[in-house]
Structure formats: C-alpha cells, structure tokens
Amino acid sequence: MKVIILGNGGHSKVVQDIIYSIKGNEIVAILDDKYKVEKRENGIIYAPFDSLKKFLDQEAKVVIAIGDNKLRKNIVTSMDIKKEQYLTVIHPSAIVSTSTRIGYGTVVMPNAVINAEAQIGDHCVINTGAIIEHDNQIGDYTHVSPNATLTGNVLVEEGAHIGASATIIPGIKVGCWSIVGAGSTVIHNISPLSTVVGCPARIIKN
Ligand SMILES: CC(=O)SCCNC(=O)CCNC(=O)[C@H](O)C(C)(C)COP(=O)(O)OP(=O)(O)OC[C@H]1O[C@@H](n2cnc3c(N)ncnc32)[C@H](O)[C@@H]1OP(=O)(O)O
C-alpha cells in the first residue's frame, strides 16, 4: 500500500514506524509546511501540505499524523479528500475485537486494546497501551493517550483528549473538545470544552 503522511513531528515518527511494521506498506510522501520546497530523500518526497493533490493517486492512502486534535480536524475539512482514501493504521501488537468499528484515518498504536463492540470514530489516536473497554463510543478527532483506561460504556465526544494514564469509570460521558489531565480519575460526566484534573477529577477550566 502506498501511503502519504501529513505531518512530520514527534507523533508522525511513531505513525511512520507503525506503517513500516505492516508488510507491504510503502511511504511515498511526507507533507508538512516546514518544507518550503519539494525534495526527495531515500525515495520519499518531502513537500508542503498544499502539494497533496499532486501526489494523490487512486492507489495512495493518506494518514494525518498530527497529534493536535483541532489541527487534524482543520486539515481534514480543508483537504477535501474522500473518506475512503484515509488509511486506518493498526499496529500488529494491538488487540482489537472483531466486533469493533474503527473509523477512517484512525491510528491504533502498539499494545492498545479495543474490546467488544467499542466504536471508534474517524481520525482518532488510540495511543500506546491505551485500553478502550467494551461498548465505548469514541468520537471523531479524539486522542486517548498512552496507558489511559476507558472502562465499559464510556462515551467520548468529538475532539476530546484523554491524558496519559487517566482512568474513566463505567458509563461516563466526556463532552466534546474536553481535556482530561494526565493521571486523572474521572467519576462524573464532563461538560463540553472543559479541562479536568486530579483524583477524583475536578474542573479547572470550562
Ligand atoms: C506520546 C504523547 O506524548 S501523547 C500526549 C499525552 N499528553 C498528556 O497526557 C498531557 C495531558 N495534559 C495535562 O495533564 C495538562 O496538565 C492539562 C492539559 C490538564 C492542564 O494544562 P494547563 O491548562 O496548562 O494547566 P496548568 O499547568 O496551568 O495547571 C493548572 C492547575 O492544574 C494542576 N494540574 C495540571 N495538570 C494536572 C494533572 N494532570 N493532574 C493533577 N493536577 C494537574 C496544576 O498543578 C495547576 O494547579 P494549581 O492551580 O493548584 O497550581
């Protein structure tokens, strides 16, 4: 599979490793606005974002490898690429139930676990070792950070960011574009656009 990667920062390095860990994948271009002019190194083209259309052919799939949820959404809305052309990337060590649905452009990192009937949206990041338990609903453009644990029936709305090693107890709703601080334990629903931290998590911004 030919793959075009958008973004070339720290998160992208991990995504590139995952793409290479899957047999048959080939990264053909890495686009980022830090490249002002097009260049080719070791068979990969490096160029600014707006050159995407030039490299996009029917065979190539696209992954947005940018950790920031809002930026990922902005790029998707500005690029006008067909949904089906986004590649869903799942590291071979991740454990994913056959009854889950994982959306377009979503990246599932090493040792993540996604259990029965969880639904994961488009352009999400399920980071290293994250646990998404049964029946979770995870919205588009979310990021579940390394080692976070979402227990059963958790609902995470669009754009929310769950910090590293956070824990969310069963049945909780995390509102859209909220942030859960690293190491927090969430025991109450979180309203949209809020930031919560601590054990139990308390609101510090909304
Ligand atoms: C591979 C990767 O790297 S994936 C990326 C994973 N990233 C993360 O997990 C980062 C998650 N982010 C955090 O935890 C951040 O601290 C945030 C977003 C919750 C808060 O950041 P800011 O809005 O900048 O808040 P700020 O640092 O000013 O702290 C505000 C208060 O909350 C407290 N606080 C901040 N974060 C936490 C936390 N995780 N747990 C407990 N308390 C916290 C601070 O001590 C401070 O308290 P005070 O007012 O009593 O002094």
The ligand as a Gaussian input file, in Angstrom:
#p B3LYP/6-31G(d) Opt

LIG

0 1
 C        3.023000      10.251000      23.351000
 C        2.428000      11.530000      23.966000
 O        3.121000      12.366000      24.406000
 S        0.731000      11.684000      23.950000
 C        0.345000      13.178000      24.832000
 C       -0.196000      12.904000      26.200000
 N       -0.365000      14.172000      26.886000
 C       -0.853000      14.285000      28.117000
 O       -1.200000      13.303000      28.746000
 C       -0.925000      15.694000      28.644000
 C       -2.208000      15.949000      29.406000
 N       -2.180000      17.324000      29.888000
 C       -2.198000      17.665000      31.186000
 O       -2.265000      16.833000      32.092000
 C       -2.145000      19.176000      31.444000
 O       -1.500000      19.400000      32.693000
 C       -3.561000      19.820000      31.425000
 C       -3.975000      19.970000      29.955000
 C       -4.585000      19.012000      32.169000
 C       -3.563000      21.206000      32.090000
 O       -2.682000      22.033000      31.439000
 P       -2.822000      23.625000      31.678000
 O       -4.156000      24.070000      31.185000
 O       -1.616000      24.245000      31.048000
 O       -2.874000      23.779000      33.239000
 P       -1.733000      24.230000      34.274000
 O       -0.445000      23.502000      34.001000
 O       -1.711000      25.720000      34.270000
 O       -2.293000      23.698000      35.657000
 C       -3.454000      24.240000      36.260000
 C       -3.629000      23.558000      37.602000
 O       -3.970000      22.175000      37.400000
 C       -2.975000      21.317000      38.011000
 N       -2.753000      20.202000      37.076000
 C       -2.396000      20.297000      35.773000
 N       -2.341000      19.089000      35.227000
 C       -2.659000      18.201000      36.190000
 C       -2.767000      16.795000      36.206000
 N       -2.577000      16.064000      35.108000
 N       -3.131000      16.199000      37.375000
 C       -3.351000      16.954000      38.505000
 N       -3.268000      18.300000      38.518000
 C       -2.917000      18.917000      37.393000
 C       -1.734000      22.191000      38.175000
 O       -0.938000      21.717000      39.218000
 C       -2.377000      23.534000      38.475000
 O       -2.824000      23.522000      39.804000
 P       -2.766000      24.870000      40.730000
 O       -3.641000      25.880000      40.034000
 O       -3.294000      24.395000      42.041000
 O       -1.334000      25.273000      40.724000

